[in-house]
Amino acid sequence: MKWFVRIVQGLLAAVFLMNGLMKVFVSSEEIRTLYTEPLGYGVGFMRMIGVLELLAGIGLIAGFRWPRFALLSSAVIVMIMTGAVISLLALGQGALIATFPFVMLALALAVLFIAGRPLLPHYRQKEKI
């Protein structure tokens, strides 16, 4: 199970580093074309999401050494991807377009709950008994 979490964590880190870099460094016109016109979000908001995605990707990489970073980063990804799925479905973009954010949401939830179990206080108490 540990290797599954590590592989998923690495995959999420790569995806969110790339997405974050794209949202931070792409031109404002491209952000307007991709996000503002179809979804109604402003350029500044999308750049902020990009920064959060970059930080989450870095946190997932740091989570290989310090697991609490992976938990915090996967929680941030869960929030971002929940918003993405809801936005796409609410705007009638269709389930097919919302598939990628939904898969990323499911993978982040897997990292959050599988990797987070050993860090919970009640889990450690049961382990000592």
Secondary structure in CASP SS format (residue, H / E / C, confidence):
PFRMAT SS
TARGET T0000
AUTHOR 0000-0000-0000
METHOD secondary structure of the structure
MODEL  1
M C 1.00
K H 1.00
W H 1.00
F H 1.00
V H 1.00
R H 1.00
I H 1.00
V H 1.00
Q H 1.00
G H 1.00
L H 1.00
L H 1.00
A H 1.00
A H 1.00
V H 1.00
F H 1.00
L H 1.00
M H 1.00
N H 1.00
G H 1.00
L H 1.00
M H 1.00
K H 1.00
V H 1.00
F H 1.00
V C 1.00
S C 1.00
S H 1.00
E H 1.00
E H 1.00
I H 1.00
R H 1.00
T H 1.00
L H 1.00
Y H 1.00
T H 1.00
E H 1.00
P H 1.00
L H 1.00
G C 1.00
Y C 1.00
G C 1.00
V H 1.00
G H 1.00
F H 1.00
M H 1.00
R H 1.00
M H 1.00
I H 1.00
G H 1.00
V H 1.00
L H 1.00
E H 1.00
L H 1.00
L H 1.00
A H 1.00
G H 1.00
I H 1.00
G H 1.00
L H 1.00
I H 1.00
A H 1.00
G C 1.00
F C 1.00
R C 1.00
W C 1.00
P H 1.00
R H 1.00
F H 1.00
A H 1.00
L H 1.00
L H 1.00
S H 1.00
S H 1.00
A H 1.00
V H 1.00
I H 1.00
V H 1.00
M H 1.00
I H 1.00
M H 1.00
T H 1.00
G H 1.00
A H 1.00
V H 1.00
I H 1.00
S H 1.00
L H 1.00
L H 1.00
A H 1.00
L C 1.00
G C 1.00
Q C 1.00
G C 1.00
A C 1.00
L C 1.00
I C 1.00
A C 1.00
T H 1.00
F H 1.00
P H 1.00
F H 1.00
V H 1.00
M H 1.00
L H 1.00
A H 1.00
L H 1.00
A H 1.00
L H 1.00
A H 1.00
V H 1.00
L H 1.00
F H 1.00
I H 1.00
A H 1.00
G H 1.00
R H 1.00
P H 1.00
L H 1.00
L C 1.00
P H 1.00
H H 1.00
Y H 1.00
R H 1.00
Q H 1.00
K H 1.00
E H 1.00
K H 1.00
I C 1.00
END
